[in-house]
Amino acid sequence: MEDEVFSALLALLSAEELAAKRAHLAANTLTDGVLAEGMARLAASASDRHAALLSIAEGYDET
């Protein structure tokens, strides 16, 4: 069970990292300022979630 939970955490980490990268790329390429700002907020949110999941995974790995 623990391996399944850790695997799920790793999958979420990968997904959030990819989401942050894609949103950041989109924010830098959009020409509409409002859309670019919204995409930048999405990128920041995904980065925050990635950091939180990483913290959880590191704590989980230590146990």
N, C-alpha and C positions, 0 to 999 in steps of 0.2 A: 504494500500500500504506500509506503514512504517513497519508493522509487517512482510510483505513478504520480504522486503529488509533485515531486521534484521535477519530473519530466514535464508535467503540465506547467509548472512555473517557468521552466526553460522555454517552452513553446510560447508562453505569453511574453516573455522577455524578448524573444526574437520578433514576434509580431509587433510589439510596441516600438522596438528599435526601427523596424522597417517603416512603420507608419510615420514615425518622427522624421526619418530621412526623406520619405516621399513628400510629406507636407512641407518640409523645409525647402526642398527643391522646387515644389510648386509655388511656394511663396516668393521665391527669388525669380521666377520666370513669368509670373502673372503681371500683366500691364495695368489692370484695374486695381487701383490702390485699396479700395474697400475689400475686394476679394483677397488681395495679397495679405492685408492685415488679418483677415479672418483665418487664412491658411497659416499664417505665422502663429496665431493663437492656438490653432490645432496642433502645430508642431511642438509648441511649448508644453501643451497638455500631454501629448504623447511622451515627450521627454521626461516630464514629471512622473508619469505612470511608470515609465521604464526605470527611473531611479528608485521609486518606491518598491517595485518588484525585485530589483537587484538587491536592495537592502534586505528584503524578506528572504530571498534565495540565499544570500550570504549567511544570514542567521540560521536558516534551515540547514545549510550545509555543515555548520559548526556543531550541530547536535548529533 
